[in-house]
Amino acid sequence: MKKFFSYDPKLLVYGFLIVFFASYGQTFFISIFNSEIRSHYNLSDGEFGLIYAIATICSAFLLISFAKLIDYIDLRIYSLLICTGMILSCLAMFFFIKHVLFLLLIIFSLRFFGQGAMGHAGETTMARYFGNNRGKALSVSTLGGMTGVMLLPMFIIYLMQYYTFNQLWLAASFSIIILIPVIFLLLNDQVKRQINFKKKISHDSLNKIWRTRDLIKQKKFYIYLPLSITSSFVSTGLMFHQIFIFNEKGWSLIMMGNGFLFLGIFSIIGLIIGGPIIDKFNTRKTALTALLPLFLALLVLLFFNNYFSLLLYMSLYGLNHGLTTPFIGALWAEIYGVESLGTVKALLHAGGVFASALSPLIFGYLIDIGFGISIIVIISVLIIIVSTLLPIYNKLP
């Protein structure tokens, strides 16, 4: 383990930080302001879900073309572009003009640069440069996101007692401004790193150039895609409508803050055990177990209502996220190699973003027409079962 951390520590810090700050575009962060946003625009759960879905779907389609730039331009330039976009997104939330089209633009920008491009940068970089240790490297970058999940909700809920949500988004933009020079410091030897990477992969037959059109013609892409994006669909829908879920369960905002602490802790546990497992065992087999904690979390949500069940639900939810990211991230590197990993993961990220756009919409309208948590959970459980069985049934190598 000491050898792993000493191999390229600055790049590990980069992966951690870029995914941490991607939190501002993640559903868990935006949903903290769900009530304020809906009140400001006079929207129902379903109407806000529709806006969120449209914005997220648009960001997913654009991400397919944009995110593969990481295969062709310097990582520092790519990072500067996406961080600048995220700064402008947070500033837009600060000004928060009362027009629904402006809200659509804000959500699109936050999702595109945050969940999409910044998350993609962290995962792709870790999977690309750390070779056989990519599982552990992906765990480190994911730890950045989990640190955000664990700390930011409690921090924001506390600050909302003293500051308006506009002011909090202004502070978010300043934090990313500070991030930019840090990134350039961490990546100051990127040219040398890229040269060494090219030399290393030149003799590996798996590392061919993949184009988007080649990927979408392959059966195995569609076999593993549902397994890869199901977590995004289910967890985003649950997180986006967490206020509704907590109200129906009788759980308070304070309890929610405590729940996020458990979510973060068990995400880290998932990362600690997930990364080494990926590096040691066959990724395609271990990846089939990635959705098991989410499946169990849904059962807890379906059958129990007490405070302990909240902590158990959030813990299993976090464990799923901790396991899924390194498992799925390493899976696609194993299938398609790392030279065109940016292109592969751009398409995969777009699929994940698309899935995360649908669930707030679908779950929102289910809520609007009177369905409760039970129907949402049953739909989610069926999706998990089908996604897990597809690779097993097809027995792909």
Secondary structure as the mmCIF struct_conf table of DSSP 4:
data_model
#
loop_
_struct_conf.conf_type_id
_struct_conf.id
_struct_conf.beg_label_comp_id
_struct_conf.beg_label_asym_id
_struct_conf.beg_label_seq_id
_struct_conf.end_label_comp_id
_struct_conf.end_label_asym_id
_struct_conf.end_label_seq_id
HELX_RH_AL_P HELX_RH_AL_P1 LYS A 2 TYR A 7
BEND BEND1 ASP A 8 ASP A 8
HELX_RH_AL_P HELX_RH_AL_P2 PRO A 9 PHE A 21
HELX_RH_3T_P HELX_RH_3T_P1 ALA A 22 GLY A 25
BEND BEND2 GLN A 26 GLN A 26
HELX_RH_AL_P HELX_RH_AL_P3 THR A 27 ILE A 30
HELX_RH_3T_P HELX_RH_3T_P2 SER A 31 PHE A 33
HELX_RH_AL_P HELX_RH_AL_P4 ASN A 34 TYR A 41
TURN_TY1_P TURN_TY1_P1 ASN A 42 ASN A 42
HELX_RH_AL_P HELX_RH_AL_P5 ASP A 45 PHE A 66
HELX_RH_3T_P HELX_RH_3T_P3 ALA A 67 ASP A 71
TURN_TY1_P TURN_TY1_P2 TYR A 72 TYR A 72
BEND BEND3 ILE A 73 ILE A 73
HELX_RH_AL_P HELX_RH_AL_P6 LEU A 75 PHE A 95
BEND BEND4 LYS A 98 LYS A 98
HELX_RH_AL_P HELX_RH_AL_P7 VAL A 100 LEU A 110
HELX_RH_PI_P HELX_RH_PI_P1 ARG A 111 MET A 118
HELX_RH_AL_P HELX_RH_AL_P8 GLY A 119 TYR A 129
BEND BEND5 PHE A 130 PHE A 130
HELX_RH_3T_P HELX_RH_3T_P4 GLY A 131 ASN A 133
HELX_RH_AL_P HELX_RH_AL_P9 ARG A 134 LEU A 159
TURN_TY1_P TURN_TY1_P3 MET A 160 TYR A 162
BEND BEND6 TYR A 163 TYR A 163
HELX_RH_AL_P HELX_RH_AL_P10 PHE A 165 LEU A 186
TURN_TY1_P TURN_TY1_P4 LEU A 187 ASP A 189
HELX_RH_AL_P HELX_RH_AL_P11 GLN A 190 ILE A 201
TURN_TY1_P TURN_TY1_P5 SER A 202 HIS A 203
TURN_TY1_P TURN_TY1_P6 SER A 205 LEU A 206
HELX_RH_AL_P HELX_RH_AL_P12 THR A 212 LEU A 215
TURN_TY1_P TURN_TY1_P7 ILE A 216 LYS A 217
HELX_RH_AL_P HELX_RH_AL_P13 LYS A 219 PHE A 240
TURN_TY1_P TURN_TY1_P8 HIS A 241 HIS A 241
HELX_RH_AL_P HELX_RH_AL_P14 GLN A 242 LYS A 249
TURN_TY1_P TURN_TY1_P9 GLY A 250 GLY A 250
HELX_RH_AL_P HELX_RH_AL_P15 LEU A 253 LYS A 280
BEND BEND7 PHE A 281 PHE A 281
HELX_RH_AL_P HELX_RH_AL_P16 THR A 283 THR A 286
HELX_RH_3T_P HELX_RH_3T_P5 ALA A 287 THR A 289
TURN_TY1_P TURN_TY1_P10 ALA A 290 LEU A 291
HELX_RH_AL_P HELX_RH_AL_P17 LEU A 292 PHE A 303
BEND BEND8 ASN A 306 ASN A 306
HELX_RH_AL_P HELX_RH_AL_P18 TYR A 307 TYR A 336
BEND BEND9 VAL A 338 VAL A 338
TURN_TY1_P TURN_TY1_P11 GLU A 339 SER A 340
HELX_RH_AL_P HELX_RH_AL_P19 LEU A 341 ASP A 368
TURN_TY1_P TURN_TY1_P12 ILE A 369 GLY A 370
HELX_RH_AL_P HELX_RH_AL_P20 ILE A 373 ASN A 394
TURN_TY1_P TURN_TY1_P13 LYS A 395 LYS A 395
#
